[in-house]
Amino acid sequence: MANTKHTENPEEPSSSQEHQDSHESRKPTGSTGKADNTRAAKRPSPMEVLRQARGQLAELTGMEAESVTSFEQTEEGWALEVEVLELERVPDTMSLMASYQVELDSDGQLTGYRRVRRYERGRSDARRPGGR
């Protein structure tokens, strides 16, 4: 039977060499490392983030997003406000809508959401005193 292990040096590495190798494999990649460059190159575009947010919210809540009314990049990733149909009624102007604040990380993965407003489709926002 042939020896399938190829070794150029039959001596086992010293324990200090093993310690150094295992220590190096645990080092985090710095901000100038190749992993960060690859990650930056794979960062999703704003349109990809919007699609991912809508899809992930629908999967979690069971409600399809009708529109995205707010979208911004934050230090942690992305923040969106998404309008969904919560309860369909007849006539359509009486259907219940909701606004959800959705947070995503820099890779476009949903990290949290919450309903911030619920309203009838046919209702507009009340005007603020002194506002336009």
DSSP file (Angstrom, degrees, kcal/mol; ACC not computed):
  #  RESIDUE AA STRUCTURE BP1 BP2  ACC     N-H-->O    O-->H-N    N-H-->O    O-->H-N    TCO  KAPPA ALPHA  PHI   PSI    X-CA   Y-CA   Z-CA
    1    1 A M              0   0    0      0, 0.0     2,-0.2     0, 0.0     0, 0.0   0.000 360.0 360.0 360.0 136.0    0.0    0.0    0.0
    2    2 A A        -     0   0    0      1,-0.1     2,-0.7     2,-0.0     0, 0.0  -0.481 360.0-114.2 -83.8 150.5    1.4    3.4   -1.0
    3    3 A N        -     0   0    0     -2,-0.2    -1,-0.1     1,-0.1     0, 0.0  -0.755  27.3-171.9 -83.0 117.2    1.9    6.2    1.5
    4    4 A T        +     0   0    0     -2,-0.7     2,-0.6     2,-0.1    -1,-0.1   0.585  58.9  93.1 -89.1 -10.5   -0.6    9.0    0.4
    5    5 A K        -     0   0    0      2,-0.0     2,-0.6     1,-0.0    -2,-0.1  -0.753  66.9-151.4 -86.8 121.3    0.8   11.6    2.8
    6    6 A H        +     0   0    0     -2,-0.6     2,-0.4     2,-0.0    -2,-0.1  -0.824  22.4 168.7 -96.0 119.0    3.4   13.7    1.2
    7    7 A T        -     0   0    0     -2,-0.6    -2,-0.0     1,-0.1     4,-0.0  -0.993  24.8-174.4-132.4 129.5    6.0   15.1    3.5
    8    8 A E  S    S+     0   0    0     -2,-0.4    -1,-0.1     1,-0.3    -2,-0.0   0.795  87.9  39.0 -86.3 -30.8    9.2   16.8    2.6
    9    9 A N  S    S-     0   0    0      2,-0.1    -1,-0.3     1,-0.1     0, 0.0  -0.967  70.5-159.1-120.8 114.2   10.4   17.0    6.2
   10   10 A P        +     0   0    0      0, 0.0     2,-0.2     0, 0.0    -1,-0.1   0.665  64.1 100.1 -70.0 -13.9    9.6   13.9    8.3
   11   11 A E  S    S-     0   0    0      1,-0.1    -2,-0.1     3,-0.0     3,-0.1  -0.491  77.6-121.3 -73.8 140.3   10.0   15.9   11.5
   12   12 A E        -     0   0    0     -2,-0.2     3,-0.1     1,-0.1    -1,-0.1  -0.504  37.7 -96.5 -73.0 147.2    6.8   17.1   13.1
   13   13 A P        -     0   0    0      0, 0.0    -1,-0.1     0, 0.0     5,-0.0  -0.349  46.2-103.7 -63.2 147.6    6.5   20.9   13.6
   14   14 A S     >  -     0   0    0      1,-0.1     4,-2.3    -3,-0.1     3,-0.3  -0.255  28.2-109.7 -68.1 160.7    7.5   22.0   17.1
   15   15 A S  H  > S+     0   0    0      1,-0.2     4,-2.3     2,-0.2     5,-0.1   0.839 120.9  54.8 -62.8 -32.0    4.8   23.0   19.5
   16   16 A S  H  > S+     0   0    0      2,-0.2     4,-2.0     1,-0.2    -1,-0.2   0.867 108.0  49.5 -69.2 -33.5    5.9   26.6   19.2
   17   17 A Q  H  > S+     0   0    0     -3,-0.3     4,-2.6     2,-0.2    -2,-0.2   0.908 110.8  49.6 -68.2 -42.2    5.4   26.4   15.4
   18   18 A E  H  X S+     0   0    0     -4,-2.3     4,-2.7     1,-0.2     5,-0.2   0.914 110.7  50.6 -61.7 -42.6    1.9   24.8   15.9
   19   19 A H  H  X S+     0   0    0     -4,-2.3     4,-2.2     1,-0.2    -1,-0.2   0.909 111.3  47.9 -61.4 -42.6    1.0   27.6   18.3
   20   20 A Q  H  X S+     0   0    0     -4,-2.0     4,-2.4     2,-0.2    -2,-0.2   0.918 112.4  49.1 -65.8 -43.3    2.1   30.2   15.9
   21   21 A D  H  X S+     0   0    0     -4,-2.6     4,-1.9     1,-0.2    -2,-0.2   0.928 113.4  45.5 -62.7 -45.8    0.2   28.6   13.0
   22   22 A S  H  X S+     0   0    0     -4,-2.7     4,-0.8     1,-0.2    -1,-0.2   0.870 112.5  52.3 -67.6 -34.3   -3.0   28.3   15.0
   23   23 A H  H >< S+     0   0    0     -4,-2.2     3,-0.6    -5,-0.2     4,-0.4   0.905 109.1  49.7 -65.9 -41.0   -2.6   31.9   16.3
   24   24 A E  H >< S+     0   0    0     -4,-2.4     3,-1.0     1,-0.2    -2,-0.2   0.859 105.8  56.2 -67.2 -34.7   -2.2   33.2   12.7
   25   25 A S  H 3< S+     0   0    0     -4,-1.9    -1,-0.2     1,-0.2    -2,-0.2   0.732 107.1  50.9 -70.6 -19.2   -5.3   31.4   11.5
   26   26 A R  T << S+     0   0    0     -4,-0.8    -1,-0.2    -3,-0.6    -2,-0.2   0.486  81.0 117.4 -94.2  -3.3   -7.4   33.1   14.2
   27   27 A K    <   -     0   0    0     -3,-1.0     2,-0.1    -4,-0.4    -3,-0.0  -0.429  68.5-121.2 -65.8 132.5   -6.2   36.6   13.4
   28   28 A P        -     0   0    0      0, 0.0     2,-0.4     0, 0.0    -1,-0.1  -0.457  29.4-106.2 -71.2 148.3   -9.1   38.8   12.2
   29   29 A T        -     0   0    0     -2,-0.1     0, 0.0     1,-0.1     0, 0.0  -0.609  38.1-132.6 -74.7 129.8   -8.8   40.3    8.8
   30   30 A G    >   -     0   0    0     -2,-0.4     3,-1.6     1,-0.1     6,-0.4  -0.079  30.6 -91.1 -74.7 179.3   -8.0   44.0    9.0
   31   31 A S  T 3  S+     0   0    0      1,-0.3    -1,-0.1     5,-0.1    -2,-0.1   0.636 128.7  49.2 -69.9 -12.8   -9.6   46.8    7.1
   32   32 A T  T 3  S+     0   0    0      4,-0.1    -1,-0.3     5,-0.0    -3,-0.0   0.338  89.1 116.4-105.3   6.5   -7.0   46.5    4.4
   33   33 A G  S <> S-     0   0    0     -3,-1.6     4,-1.4     1,-0.1     3,-0.3  -0.206  78.4-111.2 -73.6 165.4   -7.3   42.7    4.1
   34   34 A K  H  > S+     0   0    0      1,-0.2     4,-2.5     2,-0.2     5,-0.2   0.841 113.9  62.9 -64.7 -34.8   -8.5   40.8    1.0
   35   35 A A  H  > S+     0   0    0      1,-0.2     4,-2.5     2,-0.2    -1,-0.2   0.896 103.6  48.4 -60.0 -40.3  -11.7   39.7    2.7
   36   36 A D  H  > S+     0   0    0     -6,-0.4     4,-2.7    -3,-0.3    -1,-0.2   0.893 110.2  51.3 -67.1 -39.3  -12.8   43.4    3.1
   37   37 A N  H  X S+     0   0    0     -4,-1.4     4,-1.9     2,-0.2    -2,-0.2   0.912 112.5  46.1 -63.4 -41.7  -12.0   44.1   -0.6
   38   38 A T  H  X S+     0   0    0     -4,-2.5     4,-1.5     2,-0.2    -2,-0.2   0.913 112.9  50.2 -66.0 -42.3  -14.1   41.1   -1.7
   39   39 A R  H  < S+     0   0    0     -4,-2.5     4,-0.4    -5,-0.2    -2,-0.2   0.910 110.5  49.2 -62.4 -43.0  -16.9   42.1    0.6
   40   40 A A  H >< S+     0   0    0     -4,-2.7     3,-0.9     1,-0.2    -1,-0.2   0.883 109.4  52.3 -64.2 -37.7  -16.9   45.6   -0.7
   41   41 A A  H 3< S+     0   0    0     -4,-1.9    -1,-0.2     1,-0.2    -2,-0.2   0.811 112.1  46.3 -68.0 -28.7  -17.0   44.3   -4.3
   42   42 A K  T 3< S+     0   0    0     -4,-1.5    -1,-0.2    -3,-0.2    -2,-0.2   0.386  80.5 129.2 -94.5   2.8  -20.0   42.1   -3.4
   43   43 A R    <   -     0   0    0     -3,-0.9    64,-0.1    -4,-0.4    -3,-0.1  -0.362  64.9-111.7 -60.1 133.1  -21.9   44.9   -1.6
   44   44 A P        -     0   0    0      0, 0.0    -1,-0.1     0, 0.0    64,-0.1  -0.309  25.8-115.9 -69.9 150.4  -25.4   45.0   -3.1
   45   45 A S     >  -     0   0    0      1,-0.1     4,-2.3     4,-0.0     5,-0.2  -0.341  34.1-100.8 -74.7 164.0  -26.6   48.0   -5.1
   46   46 A P  H  > S+     0   0    0      0, 0.0     4,-2.3     0, 0.0     5,-0.1   0.879 124.7  51.5 -55.2 -39.4  -29.5   50.2   -3.7
   47   47 A M  H  > S+     0   0    0      2,-0.2     4,-2.3     1,-0.2     5,-0.2   0.888 109.1  50.2 -66.8 -37.7  -32.0   48.5   -6.0
   48   48 A E  H  > S+     0   0    0      2,-0.2     4,-2.7     1,-0.2    -1,-0.2   0.898 109.5  51.8 -64.9 -39.4  -30.8   45.0   -4.8
   49   49 A V  H  X S+     0   0    0     -4,-2.3     4,-2.8     2,-0.2    -2,-0.2   0.923 109.2  50.0 -62.1 -44.6  -31.2   46.2   -1.2
   50   50 A L  H  X S+     0   0    0     -4,-2.3     4,-2.4     2,-0.2     5,-0.2   0.930 112.5  46.8 -59.9 -46.4  -34.8   47.4   -2.0
   51   51 A R  H  X S+     0   0    0     -4,-2.3     4,-2.4     1,-0.2    -2,-0.2   0.921 113.9  47.8 -62.4 -44.5  -35.7   44.1   -3.6
   52   52 A Q  H  X S+     0   0    0     -4,-2.7     4,-2.9     2,-0.2     5,-0.3   0.909 111.4  50.6 -63.6 -42.4  -34.2   42.1   -0.7
   53   53 A A  H  X S+     0   0    0     -4,-2.8     4,-2.5     2,-0.2     5,-0.2   0.931 111.9  46.7 -62.4 -46.4  -35.9   44.2    1.9
   54   54 A R  H  X S+     0   0    0     -4,-2.4     4,-2.2    -5,-0.2    11,-0.3   0.927 115.6  45.9 -61.8 -45.5  -39.3   43.8    0.2
   55   55 A G  H  X S+     0   0    0     -4,-2.4     4,-2.1    -5,-0.2    -2,-0.2   0.912 114.2  46.6 -65.3 -44.1  -38.9   40.1   -0.2
   56   56 A Q  H  X S+     0   0    0     -4,-2.9     4,-2.0     2,-0.2    -2,-0.2   0.893 112.6  49.7 -67.6 -39.8  -37.6   39.5    3.4
   57   57 A L  H  X S+     0   0    0     -4,-2.5     4,-2.7    -5,-0.3     6,-0.4   0.919 111.1  49.8 -64.4 -43.0  -40.4   41.6    4.9
   58   58 A A  H  X S+     0   0    0     -4,-2.2     4,-2.3    -5,-0.2    -2,-0.2   0.892 110.5  50.6 -62.1 -40.1  -43.0   39.7    2.9
   59   59 A E  H  < S+     0   0    0     -4,-2.1    -1,-0.2     1,-0.2    -2,-0.2   0.892 115.8  41.7 -65.2 -39.5  -41.5   36.4    4.0
   60   60 A L  H  < S+     0   0    0     -4,-2.0    -2,-0.2    -5,-0.1    -1,-0.2   0.873 127.9  27.8 -76.7 -38.2  -41.5   37.4    7.7
   61   61 A T  H  < S-     0   0    0     -4,-2.7    -3,-0.2     2,-0.2    -2,-0.2   0.687  93.8-127.9 -99.9 -20.6  -44.9   39.1    7.9
   62   62 A G  S  < S+     0   0    0     -4,-2.3     2,-0.4    -5,-0.4    -4,-0.2   0.567  74.8 112.3  80.4   8.9  -46.9   37.3    5.1
   63   63 A M        -     0   0    0     -6,-0.4     2,-0.3    -5,-0.1    -1,-0.3  -0.953  66.1-127.6-119.8 134.3  -47.8   40.7    3.6
   64   64 A E        -     0   0    0     -2,-0.4    21,-1.0    21,-0.2     2,-0.3  -0.571  25.3-117.7 -79.9 138.3  -46.6   42.0    0.3
   65   65 A A  E     -A   84   0A   0     -2,-0.3    19,-0.3   -11,-0.3     3,-0.1  -0.567  23.1-170.7 -72.6 134.0  -44.9   45.5    0.2
   66   66 A E  E     -     0   0A   0     17,-3.4     2,-0.3     1,-0.4    18,-0.2   0.803  66.1 -13.0 -92.6 -37.0  -46.8   47.9   -2.0
   67   67 A S  E     -A   83   0A   0     16,-1.4    16,-2.9   -13,-0.0     2,-0.6  -0.992  53.4-125.1-159.6 161.0  -44.2   50.7   -2.0
   68   68 A V  E     +A   82   0A   0     -2,-0.3    14,-0.2    14,-0.2     3,-0.1  -0.967  25.8 176.8-110.4 117.9  -41.1   52.0   -0.4
   69   69 A T  E     +     0   0A   0     12,-2.3     2,-0.3    -2,-0.6    13,-0.2   0.595  66.9  28.6-100.6 -12.4  -41.6   55.5    0.9
   70   70 A S  E     +A   81   0A   0     11,-1.3    11,-2.2     2,-0.0     2,-0.3  -0.989  60.2 170.7-149.6 139.8  -38.3   56.1    2.5
   71   71 A F  E     +A   80   0A   0     -2,-0.3     2,-0.3     9,-0.2     9,-0.2  -0.935   9.9 154.1-153.5 122.5  -34.8   54.8    1.8
   72   72 A E  E     -A   79   0A   0      7,-2.3     7,-2.8    -2,-0.3     2,-0.4  -0.998  38.9-119.3-151.2 151.1  -31.4   55.8    3.2
   73   73 A Q  E     -A   78   0A   0     -2,-0.3     5,-0.3     5,-0.2     2,-0.2  -0.743  35.0-172.4 -87.5 135.4  -28.0   54.4    3.9
   74   74 A T        -     0   0    0      3,-2.2     3,-0.0    -2,-0.4     5,-0.0  -0.625  41.1 -97.4-117.7 177.9  -26.9   54.5    7.5
   75   75 A E  S    S+     0   0    0      1,-0.2    31,-0.1    -2,-0.2    -1,-0.0   0.855 126.2  42.6 -64.0 -34.1  -23.7   53.8    9.4
   76   76 A E  S    S-     0   0    0     29,-0.1    30,-0.7    30,-0.0    -1,-0.2   0.680 130.8 -80.7 -86.7 -19.1  -25.0   50.2   10.1
   77   77 A G  E    S- B   0 105A   0     28,-0.2    -3,-2.2    29,-0.1     2,-0.3  -0.701  79.4 -16.7 160.3-105.1  -26.5   49.5    6.7
   78   78 A W  E     -AB  73 104A   0     26,-2.5    26,-2.5    -5,-0.3     2,-0.4  -0.977  40.0-159.4-140.7 149.3  -29.8   50.7    5.3
   79   79 A A  E     +AB  72 103A   0     -7,-2.8    -7,-2.3    -2,-0.3     2,-0.3  -0.999  19.5 173.4-130.9 130.4  -33.1   52.1    6.7
   80   80 A L  E     -AB  71 102A   0     22,-2.8    22,-3.0    -2,-0.4     2,-0.5  -0.915  27.3-144.4-131.9 156.4  -36.4   51.9    4.8
   81   81 A E  E     -AB  70 101A   0    -11,-2.2   -12,-2.3    -2,-0.3   -11,-1.3  -0.996  26.1-169.0-119.8 125.1  -40.0   52.7    5.3
   82   82 A V  E     -AB  68 100A   0     18,-2.9    18,-3.0    -2,-0.5     2,-0.5  -0.934  14.1-144.0-121.2 133.8  -42.3   50.2    3.5
   83   83 A E  E     +AB  67  99A   0    -16,-2.9   -17,-3.4    -2,-0.4   -16,-1.4  -0.833  24.5 179.4 -97.4 130.8  -46.0   50.4    3.0
   84   84 A V  E     -AB  65  98A   0     14,-2.6    14,-2.1    -2,-0.5     2,-0.7  -0.933  33.6-116.8-129.7 154.6  -48.0   47.2    3.1
   85   85 A L  E     + B   0  97A   0    -21,-1.0    12,-0.2    -2,-0.3   -21,-0.2  -0.819  33.8 174.1 -87.2 114.5  -51.6   46.2    2.7
   86   86 A E  E     +     0   0A   0     10,-2.5     2,-0.4    -2,-0.7    11,-0.2   0.845  68.3  12.5 -91.6 -37.8  -52.6   44.7    6.1
   87   87 A L  E    S- B   0  96A   0      9,-1.8     9,-2.6     2,-0.0     2,-0.4  -0.927  70.5-143.4-146.4 115.9  -56.4   44.1    5.6
   88   88 A E        +     0   0    0     -2,-0.4     2,-0.3     7,-0.2     4,-0.1  -0.648  27.9 173.0 -83.6 131.1  -58.2   44.3    2.2
   89   89 A R        -     0   0    0     -2,-0.4     6,-0.3     3,-0.2     5,-0.2  -0.862  32.5 -86.3-130.7 165.4  -61.7   45.8    2.4
   90   90 A V  S    S+     0   0    0     -2,-0.3     2,-0.2     4,-0.1    -2,-0.0  -0.985 112.8  38.9-117.0 126.5  -64.4   46.9   -0.1
   91   91 A P  S >  S-     0   0    0      0, 0.0     3,-2.3     0, 0.0     4,-0.2   0.582  93.0-132.7 -72.2 163.1  -64.3   49.6   -1.2
   92   92 A D  G >  S+     0   0    0      1,-0.3     3,-1.7     2,-0.2    29,-0.3   0.765 101.8  69.4 -57.0 -29.1  -60.5   49.6   -1.6
   93   93 A T  G 3  S+     0   0    0      1,-0.3    29,-2.7    28,-0.1    -1,-0.3   0.665  96.7  54.5 -67.0 -13.5  -60.3   53.1    0.1
   94   94 A M  G <  S+     0   0    0     -3,-2.3    -1,-0.3    27,-0.2    -2,-0.2   0.428  81.0 119.5 -97.3  -1.3  -61.3   51.4    3.4
   95   95 A S    <   -     0   0    0     -3,-1.7    26,-2.9    -6,-0.3     2,-0.5  -0.318  69.6-114.6 -62.9 147.4  -58.5   48.8    3.3
   96   96 A L  E     -BC  87 120A   0     -9,-2.6   -10,-2.5    24,-0.2    -9,-1.8  -0.759  35.2-173.5 -90.8 125.7  -56.0   49.0    6.2
   97   97 A M  E     -BC  85 119A   0     22,-3.8    22,-2.4    -2,-0.5     2,-0.3  -0.705   3.9-160.8-109.3 162.8  -52.5   49.9    5.3
   98   98 A A  E     -BC  84 118A   0    -14,-2.1   -14,-2.6    -2,-0.3     2,-0.5  -0.997  13.3-139.9-145.4 148.2  -49.4   50.0    7.5
   99   99 A S  E     -BC  83 117A   0     18,-2.5    17,-2.9    -2,-0.3    18,-1.2  -0.930  21.1-164.7-105.2 129.0  -46.0   51.6    7.4
  100  100 A Y  E     -BC  82 115A   0    -18,-3.0   -18,-2.9    -2,-0.5     2,-0.6  -0.949  15.5-141.5-115.5 133.5  -43.1   49.5    8.5
  101  101 A Q  E     -BC  81 114A   0     13,-3.0    13,-1.8    -2,-0.4     2,-0.4  -0.845  27.1-167.3 -89.8 124.3  -39.6   50.8    9.4
  102  102 A V  E     -BC  80 113A   0    -22,-3.0   -22,-2.8    -2,-0.6     2,-0.4  -0.945   8.6-162.7-120.5 132.7  -37.2   48.2    8.1
  103  103 A E  E     -BC  79 112A   0      9,-3.2     8,-2.9    -2,-0.4     9,-1.5  -0.947   9.3-178.2-117.3 136.3  -33.5   48.0    9.0
  104  104 A L  E     -BC  78 110A   0    -26,-2.5   -26,-2.5    -2,-0.4     6,-0.2  -0.932  24.8-118.9-129.1 153.3  -30.9   46.1    7.0
  105  105 A D  E >   -B   77   0A   0      4,-2.5     3,-2.0    -2,-0.3   -28,-0.2  -0.225  47.0 -87.5 -79.6-179.5  -27.2   45.5    7.5
  106  106 A S  T 3  S+     0   0    0    -30,-0.7   -29,-0.1     1,-0.3    -1,-0.1   0.680 128.7  56.7 -67.0 -16.6  -24.6   46.6    4.9
  107  107 A D  T 3  S-     0   0    0      2,-0.1    -1,-0.3   -64,-0.1   -30,-0.1   0.457 121.2-105.4 -91.3  -1.9  -25.1   43.3    3.0
  108  108 A G  S <  S+     0   0    0     -3,-2.0     2,-0.5     1,-0.3    -2,-0.1   0.613  72.5 142.2  90.3  12.9  -28.8   43.8    2.6
  109  109 A Q        -     0   0    0      1,-0.1    -4,-2.5   -53,-0.0    -1,-0.3  -0.767  57.3-112.6 -91.1 131.1  -29.9   41.3    5.2
  110  110 A L  E     +C  104   0A   0     -2,-0.5    -6,-0.3    -6,-0.2     3,-0.1  -0.398  37.1 173.1 -64.2 128.3  -32.9   42.3    7.3
  111  111 A T  E     -     0   0A   0     -8,-2.9     2,-0.3     1,-0.4    -7,-0.2   0.544  62.6 -15.2-112.2 -14.5  -31.9   42.9   10.9
  112  112 A G  E     -C  103   0A   0     -9,-1.5    -9,-3.2     2,-0.0    -1,-0.4  -0.918  51.5-171.4-179.9 155.8  -35.2   44.3   12.3
  113  113 A Y  E     -C  102   0A   0     -2,-0.3     2,-0.3   -11,-0.2   -11,-0.2  -0.983   4.3-178.6-152.3 157.3  -38.6   45.8   11.4
  114  114 A R  E     -C  101   0A   0    -13,-1.8   -13,-3.0    -2,-0.3     2,-0.5  -0.975  32.5-113.1-156.5 145.8  -41.5   47.4   13.3
  115  115 A R  E     +C  100   0A   0     -2,-0.3   -15,-0.3   -15,-0.2     3,-0.1  -0.680  32.6 174.1 -79.5 128.4  -44.9   48.8   12.4
  116  116 A V  E     +     0   0A   0    -17,-2.9     2,-0.3    -2,-0.5   -16,-0.2   0.545  62.5  15.5-111.0 -12.6  -44.8   52.5   12.9
  117  117 A R  E     -C   99   0A   0    -18,-1.2   -18,-2.5     2,-0.0     2,-0.4  -0.970  52.4-166.2-162.3 143.2  -48.3   53.5   11.5
  118  118 A R  E     +C   98   0A   0     -2,-0.3     2,-0.3   -20,-0.2   -20,-0.2  -0.999  26.4 150.0-133.6 136.6  -51.6   51.9   10.6
  119  119 A Y  E     -C   97   0A   0    -22,-2.4   -22,-3.8    -2,-0.4     2,-0.3  -0.976  47.9 -89.4-158.6 163.5  -54.2   53.8    8.5
  120  120 A E  E >   -C   96   0A   0     -2,-0.3     3,-1.9   -24,-0.2   -24,-0.2  -0.635  39.6-122.8 -79.9 142.4  -57.1   53.4    6.0
  121  121 A R  T 3  S+     0   0    0    -26,-2.9   -27,-0.2    -2,-0.3   -28,-0.1   0.838 109.0  53.2 -55.2 -38.1  -55.9   53.6    2.4
  122  122 A G  T 3  S+     0   0    0    -29,-2.7     2,-0.3   -27,-0.2    -1,-0.3   0.480  91.7  94.1 -80.5  -2.0  -58.2   56.6    1.6
  123  123 A R    <   -     0   0    0     -3,-1.9     2,-0.2   -30,-0.2     3,-0.0  -0.713  60.5-151.8 -95.1 141.1  -57.0   58.7    4.5
  124  124 A S        -     0   0    0     -2,-0.3    -4,-0.1     1,-0.1     3,-0.1  -0.673  35.1 -84.4-101.9 164.1  -54.2   61.3    4.2
  125  125 A D        -     0   0    0     -2,-0.2     2,-0.2     1,-0.1    -1,-0.1  -0.361  49.0-108.1 -63.3 143.0  -51.9   62.4    7.0
  126  126 A A        -     0   0    0      1,-0.1     2,-0.2    -3,-0.0    -1,-0.1  -0.483  37.7-108.9 -69.7 143.0  -53.3   65.1    9.2
  127  127 A R        -     0   0    0     -2,-0.2    -1,-0.1    -3,-0.1     3,-0.0  -0.508  29.1-124.4 -73.4 141.2  -51.6   68.5    8.7
  128  128 A R    >   -     0   0    0     -2,-0.2     3,-2.1     1,-0.1     2,-0.1  -0.617  34.4 -96.7 -81.9 144.4  -49.4   69.7   11.4
  129  129 A P  T 3  S+     0   0    0      0, 0.0     3,-0.1     0, 0.0    -1,-0.1  -0.424 111.8   7.9 -60.5 130.2  -50.2   73.1   12.9
  130  130 A G  T 3  S+     0   0    0      1,-0.3     2,-0.1    -2,-0.1    -2,-0.0   0.385 109.5 114.9  79.4  -4.5  -48.0   75.7   11.2
  131  131 A G    <         0   0    0     -3,-2.1    -1,-0.3     1,-0.1    -4,-0.0  -0.359 360.0 360.0 -91.6 174.5  -46.8   73.1    8.7
  132  132 A R              0   0    0     -3,-0.1    -1,-0.1    -2,-0.1    -5,-0.1   0.412 360.0 360.0-101.4 360.0  -47.3   73.0    4.9
